[in-house]
Amino acid sequence: MLLARAGFDVTVVEIAPARRTGGYAIDFSGPAHLTVLDRMGLLPDLRARATGGRTSRFVDETGRTLFTLPPEFTGGDLELPRAELSELLHDRGSTVEYRYGDTITALHQTAGSVRVSFRDAPDQSFDLVIGADGMHSVVRGLAFAPEEECVTYLGYQVAGWDLPNAWDLKGEIHLHNRPGTLAGLSAAARNPARADAYALFADPSPHVGRADRHRRLEQVYAGQGWEVPTMLAAFPEATDVYFDQVARVAVPTWSTGRIALLGDAACGATLSGTGTGLAVVAAYVLARELTRTPDHAQAFARYEQIIRPYAARTQGGSSPAELLAPAGRLRLRLRDLILGNRVGRALALRAGGKAAPGPDLDDQ
């Protein structure tokens, strides 16, 4: 959007067949996120679409409440469905060319361009290529390093899918644990007739094939009570499924020649709660630097110099998976004891509620 406004001819290649209308809530936290959204002219519209945070209610196998956590424990300063941000960015980028249902298969750099091969479309040359294609980035694999050298698995899988709201769920998120697992249910943000199911579980294997997802969930959650059997039974009919490993991304350099990485492709961290906000801030800085100088190498270097320390701060610490789904009965009991206590909740909220200090957005 920002590059298109500055006069760049922008082409977005997306492997999905169309812009996704589902997805779960995203959070923006701290001055850096909100400042960039404001400068992009998005903040008023995003505030109008915000859903607000939700109380998290942890329950036992019978549905009895163990403890609750306030909305600010998991939410940020601004929470809204991912699809709302996607729609707004799409509408504001009116001159952007969107190519859905295709993907890049090869990249060949020359002194003056990057020759891009696609799975379906003919080859085409571009001045620059930005890999903003997620934790399992195709661009990163083609131009930088294999995934196994960049992505560190943190021992958990996370899944989400949609299903009918058979429980008349309202504004809360209902969560149930067994050692090493978390199962959750909440009403869909914009469609109360639908619900969102969540699963987070410890798993020694980082790779779960698409055809094996339902089987893996049934294996891990076998015998678990509460609403888990109903959730799992709905998985094969879900229309909006997310299933991925909990991992962190580290790439030694974010650019090579005329190709650069952005967002999760460069510095992703599953469940960090900051991924979208970090990506938006990084995209703003990258676009700003590219409009300031005709030298793309200088722009890429400045972008990385500004954003990498900020990204490192947001990636730091232990994975939230260890708090949400403690592996082992003793760890789970200790977690429940701490979060079920008013003082413990306050201390945990204070520790986790501080946004990482942002970059200098007025850097010259």
GUTORBA-668107 format. One line per field, with one value per residue (C-alpha): residue in one letter; residue number from 1; x, y, z. Coordinates in Angstrom, 3 decimals. Example, Ala and Ser with C-alpha at 12.3 -4.5 7.8 and 13.67 -1.06 7.14 Angstrom:
GUTORBA-668107
aa [a | s]
i [1 | 2]
X [12.300 | 13.670]
Y [-4.500 | -1.060]
Z [7.800 | 7.140]
***
This chain:
GUTORBA-668107
aa [m | l | l | a | r | a | g | f | d | v | t | v | v | e | i | a | p | a | r | r | t | g | g | y | a | i | d | f | s | g | p | a | h | l | t | v | l | d | r | m | g | l | l | p | d | l | r | a | r | a | t | g | g | r | t | s | r | f | v | d | e | t | g | r | t | l | f | t | l | p | p | e | f | t | g | g | d | l | e | l | p | r | a | e | l | s | e | l | l | h | d | r | g | s | t | v | e | y | r | y | g | d | t | i | t | a | l | h | q | t | a | g | s | v | r | v | s | f | r | d | a | p | d | q | s | f | d | l | v | i | g | a | d | g | m | h | s | v | v | r | g | l | a | f | a | p | e | e | e | c | v | t | y | l | g | y | q | v | a | g | w | d | l | p | n | a | w | d | l | k | g | e | i | h | l | h | n | r | p | g | t | l | a | g | l | s | a | a | a | r | n | p | a | r | a | d | a | y | a | l | f | a | d | p | s | p | h | v | g | r | a | d | r | h | r | r | l | e | q | v | y | a | g | q | g | w | e | v | p | t | m | l | a | a | f | p | e | a | t | d | v | y | f | d | q | v | a | r | v | a | v | p | t | w | s | t | g | r | i | a | l | l | g | d | a | a | c | g | a | t | l | s | g | t | g | t | g | l | a | v | v | a | a | y | v | l | a | r | e | l | t | r | t | p | d | h | a | q | a | f | a | r | y | e | q | i | i | r | p | y | a | a | r | t | q | g | g | s | s | p | a | e | l | l | a | p | a | g | r | l | r | l | r | l | r | d | l | i | l | g | n | r | v | g | r | a | l | a | l | r | a | g | g | k | a | a | p | g | p | d | l | d | d | q]
i [1 | 2 | 3 | 4 | 5 | 6 | 7 | 8 | 9 | 10 | 11 | 12 | 13 | 14 | 15 | 16 | 17 | 18 | 19 | 20 | 21 | 22 | 23 | 24 | 25 | 26 | 27 | 28 | 29 | 30 | 31 | 32 | 33 | 34 | 35 | 36 | 37 | 38 | 39 | 40 | 41 | 42 | 43 | 44 | 45 | 46 | 47 | 48 | 49 | 50 | 51 | 52 | 53 | 54 | 55 | 56 | 57 | 58 | 59 | 60 | 61 | 62 | 63 | 64 | 65 | 66 | 67 | 68 | 69 | 70 | 71 | 72 | 73 | 74 | 75 | 76 | 77 | 78 | 79 | 80 | 81 | 82 | 83 | 84 | 85 | 86 | 87 | 88 | 89 | 90 | 91 | 92 | 93 | 94 | 95 | 96 | 97 | 98 | 99 | 100 | 101 | 102 | 103 | 104 | 105 | 106 | 107 | 108 | 109 | 110 | 111 | 112 | 113 | 114 | 115 | 116 | 117 | 118 | 119 | 120 | 121 | 122 | 123 | 124 | 125 | 126 | 127 | 128 | 129 | 130 | 131 | 132 | 133 | 134 | 135 | 136 | 137 | 138 | 139 | 140 | 141 | 142 | 143 | 144 | 145 | 146 | 147 | 148 | 149 | 150 | 151 | 152 | 153 | 154 | 155 | 156 | 157 | 158 | 159 | 160 | 161 | 162 | 163 | 164 | 165 | 166 | 167 | 168 | 169 | 170 | 171 | 172 | 173 | 174 | 175 | 176 | 177 | 178 | 179 | 180 | 181 | 182 | 183 | 184 | 185 | 186 | 187 | 188 | 189 | 190 | 191 | 192 | 193 | 194 | 195 | 196 | 197 | 198 | 199 | 200 | 201 | 202 | 203 | 204 | 205 | 206 | 207 | 208 | 209 | 210 | 211 | 212 | 213 | 214 | 215 | 216 | 217 | 218 | 219 | 220 | 221 | 222 | 223 | 224 | 225 | 226 | 227 | 228 | 229 | 230 | 231 | 232 | 233 | 234 | 235 | 236 | 237 | 238 | 239 | 240 | 241 | 242 | 243 | 244 | 245 | 246 | 247 | 248 | 249 | 250 | 251 | 252 | 253 | 254 | 255 | 256 | 257 | 258 | 259 | 260 | 261 | 262 | 263 | 264 | 265 | 266 | 267 | 268 | 269 | 270 | 271 | 272 | 273 | 274 | 275 | 276 | 277 | 278 | 279 | 280 | 281 | 282 | 283 | 284 | 285 | 286 | 287 | 288 | 289 | 290 | 291 | 292 | 293 | 294 | 295 | 296 | 297 | 298 | 299 | 300 | 301 | 302 | 303 | 304 | 305 | 306 | 307 | 308 | 309 | 310 | 311 | 312 | 313 | 314 | 315 | 316 | 317 | 318 | 319 | 320 | 321 | 322 | 323 | 324 | 325 | 326 | 327 | 328 | 329 | 330 | 331 | 332 | 333 | 334 | 335 | 336 | 337 | 338 | 339 | 340 | 341 | 342 | 343 | 344 | 345 | 346 | 347 | 348 | 349 | 350 | 351 | 352 | 353 | 354 | 355 | 356 | 357 | 358 | 359 | 360 | 361 | 362 | 363 | 364]
X [0.000 | 2.704 | 4.921 | 1.966 | 1.166 | 4.774 | 4.502 | 5.930 | 4.267 | 3.463 | 2.475 | 1.373 | 1.553 | -0.599 | -0.857 | -4.373 | -7.097 | -8.670 | -8.281 | -9.031 | -12.169 | -11.548 | -8.718 | -8.441 | -7.970 | -4.793 | -3.447 | -1.558 | 0.309 | 2.427 | 3.318 | 5.249 | 2.304 | -0.232 | 2.034 | 2.617 | -1.089 | -1.851 | 0.759 | -0.614 | -4.067 | -5.486 | -5.966 | -9.455 | -10.885 | -9.224 | -10.568 | -14.047 | -13.639 | -12.064 | -13.717 | -12.062 | -10.362 | -11.996 | -11.946 | -10.256 | -12.085 | -10.130 | -12.344 | -11.975 | -13.332 | -16.858 | -16.861 | -16.364 | -14.431 | -10.917 | -9.942 | -10.400 | -7.937 | -8.884 | -8.909 | -5.636 | -3.800 | -3.980 | -5.086 | -3.277 | -4.218 | -6.233 | -7.756 | -9.671 | -10.208 | -7.338 | -9.734 | -10.672 | -7.057 | -6.613 | -9.713 | -8.669 | -5.139 | -6.538 | -9.006 | -6.392 | -3.974 | -6.225 | -3.346 | -1.740 | -1.958 | -3.026 | -2.310 | -4.139 | -3.670 | -0.043 | 3.415 | 7.063 | 9.166 | 12.534 | 14.449 | 17.320 | 19.081 | 20.912 | 22.577 | 19.392 | 16.455 | 15.138 | 13.730 | 10.832 | 9.366 | 5.841 | 4.004 | 1.265 | 2.022 | 4.812 | 8.217 | 8.511 | 11.256 | 10.948 | 13.250 | 12.861 | 11.356 | 10.142 | 9.506 | 6.604 | 5.381 | 5.426 | 7.389 | 7.713 | 8.790 | 9.320 | 11.368 | 13.669 | 14.204 | 15.015 | 17.267 | 18.679 | 18.828 | 16.846 | 14.083 | 15.873 | 18.664 | 16.272 | 13.347 | 13.744 | 10.946 | 9.865 | 8.176 | 4.510 | 1.907 | -0.944 | -4.196 | -7.394 | -10.573 | -14.161 | -17.297 | -20.955 | -21.540 | -23.517 | -22.811 | -24.265 | -20.853 | -20.715 | -17.755 | -15.452 | -12.781 | -13.257 | -10.054 | -9.316 | -5.970 | -4.519 | -0.731 | 0.854 | -2.411 | -4.777 | -8.207 | -10.259 | -13.582 | -14.939 | -17.648 | -16.498 | -15.940 | -18.302 | -20.632 | -22.143 | -23.568 | -20.009 | -17.320 | -13.538 | -11.758 | -8.152 | -5.637 | -2.114 | -0.148 | 3.355 | 4.665 | 8.163 | 7.767 | 7.798 | 6.239 | 2.582 | 1.420 | -1.870 | -3.441 | -2.308 | -3.629 | -6.942 | -5.326 | -2.661 | -5.285 | -7.263 | -4.126 | -3.032 | -6.493 | -7.728 | -9.836 | -9.931 | -13.252 | -15.002 | -16.055 | -12.971 | -14.693 | -17.205 | -14.415 | -12.379 | -15.406 | -15.950 | -12.365 | -12.794 | -15.686 | -13.983 | -13.683 | -11.009 | -8.132 | -4.809 | -2.233 | 1.432 | 4.373 | 5.295 | 8.683 | 11.047 | 12.741 | 16.299 | 17.996 | 21.577 | 20.750 | 17.413 | 18.527 | 20.620 | 21.008 | 17.544 | 15.655 | 14.636 | 12.594 | 9.796 | 7.618 | 7.532 | 9.799 | 12.569 | 11.828 | 8.669 | 7.740 | 4.549 | 2.168 | 4.257 | 1.184 | 3.311 | 3.792 | 1.293 | 2.250 | 5.949 | 5.297 | 3.337 | 6.055 | 8.741 | 6.779 | 6.391 | 10.136 | 11.077 | 8.718 | 9.996 | 13.619 | 12.890 | 11.192 | 14.060 | 16.810 | 17.087 | 19.774 | 17.886 | 20.959 | 21.204 | 17.460 | 17.567 | 20.536 | 18.849 | 15.614 | 17.430 | 19.533 | 16.367 | 14.076 | 16.354 | 16.970 | 13.236 | 12.430 | 14.953 | 13.256 | 9.826 | 11.161 | 12.880 | 11.880 | 10.199 | 7.385 | 3.833 | 3.078 | 4.841 | 2.403 | -0.723 | -0.086 | 2.475 | 3.969 | 3.697 | 1.182 | 3.395 | 3.938 | 0.236 | -0.728 | 1.843 | 0.557 | -3.022 | -1.975 | -0.225 | -2.861 | -5.708 | -4.379 | -5.103 | -1.527 | -0.087 | -2.342 | -1.312 | 2.385 | 1.969 | -0.007 | 2.633 | 5.407 | 3.675 | 1.853 | 4.766 | 5.261 | 8.855 | 10.397 | 9.871 | 12.381 | 13.040 | 10.326 | 11.627 | 15.151 | 16.828]
Y [0.000 | 2.495 | 1.686 | 1.944 | 5.382 | 6.411 | 5.471 | 1.938 | -0.676 | -3.380 | -6.987 | -9.230 | -12.990 | -15.073 | -18.848 | -18.818 | -18.808 | -15.617 | -13.147 | -14.995 | -13.889 | -15.988 | -16.081 | -15.281 | -12.137 | -10.106 | -7.622 | -4.375 | -3.367 | -0.407 | 2.986 | 1.650 | -0.339 | 2.426 | 5.179 | 3.335 | 2.522 | 6.190 | 7.346 | 4.893 | 6.394 | 3.089 | 3.675 | 5.277 | 2.556 | -0.204 | 1.216 | 1.210 | -2.486 | -3.481 | -6.264 | -5.580 | -8.209 | -11.299 | -12.849 | -16.267 | -18.844 | -21.990 | -24.977 | -28.592 | -31.637 | -31.012 | -27.354 | -26.061 | -22.782 | -23.039 | -19.387 | -16.520 | -14.113 | -10.549 | -9.474 | -7.592 | -10.832 | -12.042 | -8.916 | -5.745 | -2.108 | -2.899 | -6.272 | -7.143 | -10.085 | -10.661 | -10.486 | -6.904 | -5.744 | -7.735 | -6.171 | -2.663 | -3.034 | -4.558 | -1.713 | 0.987 | -0.571 | 0.114 | 0.241 | -2.980 | -6.015 | -9.105 | -12.568 | -15.231 | -18.966 | -18.896 | -19.155 | -18.480 | -21.456 | -19.866 | -16.587 | -15.501 | -12.224 | -10.057 | -6.700 | -4.821 | -7.106 | -10.370 | -12.894 | -14.661 | -17.999 | -18.887 | -22.175 | -21.026 | -17.582 | -16.859 | -15.703 | -11.998 | -9.575 | -7.237 | -4.563 | -5.923 | -8.983 | -8.853 | -12.194 | -11.537 | -15.109 | -16.322 | -18.631 | -21.253 | -18.656 | -19.875 | -16.763 | -17.395 | -20.992 | -20.014 | -17.020 | -17.360 | -20.749 | -23.974 | -23.841 | -26.171 | -23.596 | -20.739 | -22.185 | -23.543 | -25.819 | -25.154 | -28.468 | -27.590 | -27.643 | -25.147 | -25.512 | -23.586 | -24.292 | -23.130 | -25.049 | -24.393 | -22.526 | -25.307 | -23.915 | -20.412 | -19.002 | -15.263 | -13.030 | -15.304 | -17.774 | -21.137 | -23.141 | -26.611 | -28.213 | -31.643 | -31.884 | -30.844 | -29.844 | -26.891 | -26.929 | -23.782 | -22.505 | -19.039 | -17.423 | -16.186 | -12.436 | -11.435 | -14.429 | -15.644 | -18.706 | -19.968 | -20.773 | -20.951 | -24.014 | -23.963 | -26.688 | -26.309 | -29.417 | -30.653 | -32.842 | -34.281 | -34.153 | -30.761 | -32.051 | -33.014 | -33.596 | -32.116 | -35.583 | -36.493 | -33.468 | -34.896 | -38.202 | -36.414 | -34.391 | -37.539 | -39.268 | -36.406 | -35.595 | -39.204 | -39.649 | -35.941 | -34.702 | -31.342 | -30.403 | -31.874 | -34.826 | -32.472 | -30.130 | -32.918 | -34.398 | -31.047 | -30.749 | -32.616 | -30.317 | -27.057 | -24.435 | -22.304 | -24.377 | -23.257 | -25.869 | -25.126 | -25.656 | -23.292 | -22.008 | -19.058 | -17.753 | -16.430 | -15.415 | -14.055 | -11.330 | -10.090 | -9.126 | -10.442 | -8.337 | -7.222 | -9.606 | -8.897 | -10.613 | -9.122 | -10.214 | -13.861 | -14.802 | -12.789 | -12.979 | -14.934 | -16.229 | -18.292 | -17.253 | -14.191 | -11.969 | -9.387 | -10.902 | -8.791 | -5.575 | -6.223 | -6.964 | -3.738 | -1.650 | -3.373 | -2.863 | 0.832 | 1.267 | -0.733 | 1.284 | 4.538 | 3.633 | 2.522 | 5.858 | 7.854 | 6.543 | 4.985 | 2.673 | -0.457 | -1.924 | 1.116 | 1.006 | -2.695 | -2.142 | 0.768 | -1.208 | -4.125 | -1.856 | -0.236 | -3.253 | -6.163 | -5.009 | -4.395 | -7.846 | -9.451 | -7.812 | -9.079 | -12.624 | -12.837 | -14.998 | -18.370 | -19.430 | -18.667 | -22.315 | -23.338 | -21.217 | -22.098 | -25.860 | -26.867 | -30.292 | -32.341 | -32.515 | -30.626 | -27.729 | -27.540 | -27.545 | -24.840 | -22.717 | -23.062 | -22.202 | -19.018 | -17.805 | -18.837 | -16.493 | -12.747 | -11.764 | -14.323 | -13.079 | -9.490 | -10.372 | -12.446 | -9.672 | -7.129 | -9.339 | -10.085 | -6.837 | -4.620 | -4.088 | -4.242 | -0.782 | 0.195 | 1.453 | 5.131 | 5.794 | 9.305 | 8.037 | 10.113]
Z [0.000 | 1.003 | -1.982 | -4.350 | -2.937 | -3.587 | -7.272 | -7.258 | -9.447 | -6.898 | -7.585 | -4.703 | -5.310 | -2.948 | -3.021 | -1.561 | -4.239 | -2.839 | -0.021 | 3.197 | 5.007 | 8.128 | 10.594 | 14.247 | 16.272 | 15.973 | 18.491 | 18.209 | 21.346 | 22.300 | 20.843 | 17.821 | 16.468 | 17.015 | 15.678 | 12.417 | 11.995 | 12.550 | 10.026 | 7.489 | 7.951 | 9.196 | 12.914 | 12.905 | 10.662 | 12.669 | 15.916 | 14.375 | 13.526 | 16.846 | 18.804 | 22.139 | 24.247 | 25.721 | 29.161 | 29.199 | 31.341 | 32.212 | 33.017 | 34.112 | 32.257 | 33.594 | 32.557 | 36.112 | 36.214 | 37.624 | 37.149 | 34.710 | 33.142 | 32.151 | 28.475 | 28.818 | 29.651 | 26.057 | 24.212 | 23.262 | 22.868 | 19.744 | 18.846 | 15.690 | 13.319 | 10.900 | 7.953 | 8.840 | 8.529 | 5.326 | 3.788 | 4.742 | 3.348 | 0.150 | -0.346 | 0.335 | -2.178 | -5.150 | -7.676 | -6.450 | -8.733 | -6.791 | -8.181 | -6.240 | -6.545 | -7.679 | -6.141 | -6.962 | -8.067 | -8.953 | -8.597 | -10.818 | -10.053 | -12.539 | -12.031 | -12.821 | -11.980 | -10.564 | -13.003 | -11.256 | -12.303 | -11.236 | -10.931 | -13.323 | -14.780 | -17.295 | -16.038 | -15.314 | -14.283 | -11.297 | -9.884 | -6.342 | -4.636 | -1.029 | 0.655 | 3.010 | 2.737 | 6.311 | 8.537 | 5.787 | 3.220 | -0.342 | -1.139 | 1.824 | 0.761 | -2.819 | -2.141 | 1.380 | 3.116 | 3.593 | 6.185 | 8.594 | 8.928 | 9.731 | 11.698 | 15.243 | 16.413 | 20.003 | 20.736 | 20.198 | 17.423 | 17.196 | 15.300 | 14.781 | 12.853 | 12.518 | 13.498 | 14.355 | 17.613 | 19.275 | 22.767 | 22.339 | 23.187 | 23.808 | 24.526 | 26.517 | 25.447 | 27.188 | 27.694 | 29.001 | 29.801 | 30.216 | 30.743 | 27.456 | 25.774 | 25.527 | 23.903 | 23.441 | 22.138 | 21.466 | 19.382 | 15.978 | 16.162 | 13.336 | 13.105 | 16.393 | 14.610 | 14.167 | 16.714 | 16.647 | 18.029 | 19.214 | 19.964 | 21.322 | 22.204 | 22.916 | 20.113 | 19.590 | 15.810 | 14.063 | 10.842 | 10.494 | 6.936 | 5.785 | 5.493 | 9.031 | 10.910 | 12.064 | 13.020 | 15.066 | 16.936 | 17.694 | 18.972 | 21.218 | 22.598 | 22.942 | 26.067 | 26.859 | 28.219 | 28.208 | 24.614 | 22.967 | 21.214 | 19.541 | 18.490 | 16.909 | 15.131 | 13.387 | 12.127 | 8.789 | 7.772 | 8.756 | 6.024 | 7.680 | 9.115 | 10.544 | 11.586 | 12.159 | 14.433 | 17.231 | 16.165 | 15.865 | 12.728 | 12.643 | 9.388 | 9.431 | 6.911 | 5.628 | 2.129 | -0.710 | -3.819 | -4.909 | -2.634 | 0.975 | 3.699 | 5.780 | 8.700 | 9.740 | 6.819 | 8.481 | 12.202 | 12.962 | 16.414 | 16.742 | 19.556 | 20.364 | 20.047 | 18.241 | 14.788 | 12.858 | 14.620 | 14.063 | 10.386 | 9.937 | 11.618 | 9.544 | 6.317 | 7.115 | 7.719 | 4.618 | 2.416 | 3.903 | 3.247 | -0.329 | -1.056 | 0.442 | -1.813 | -5.294 | -3.893 | -2.834 | -1.110 | 1.131 | 1.825 | 2.720 | 5.038 | 6.828 | 7.206 | 8.821 | 11.023 | 12.411 | 12.707 | 13.680 | 17.291 | 17.723 | 16.323 | 18.685 | 21.658 | 20.613 | 20.093 | 23.460 | 26.412 | 26.639 | 24.328 | 25.552 | 24.716 | 27.922 | 29.943 | 27.973 | 27.797 | 30.439 | 29.772 | 32.972 | 35.814 | 38.266 | 35.869 | 35.059 | 38.748 | 39.473 | 36.569 | 37.789 | 41.333 | 40.211 | 37.743 | 40.018 | 42.677 | 42.497 | 43.332 | 40.921 | 38.120 | 38.748 | 38.639 | 35.468 | 33.805 | 34.730 | 33.371 | 30.101 | 29.485 | 28.519 | 24.792 | 23.622 | 23.120 | 19.513 | 16.974 | 16.354 | 13.754 | 13.146 | 12.442 | 9.765]
***
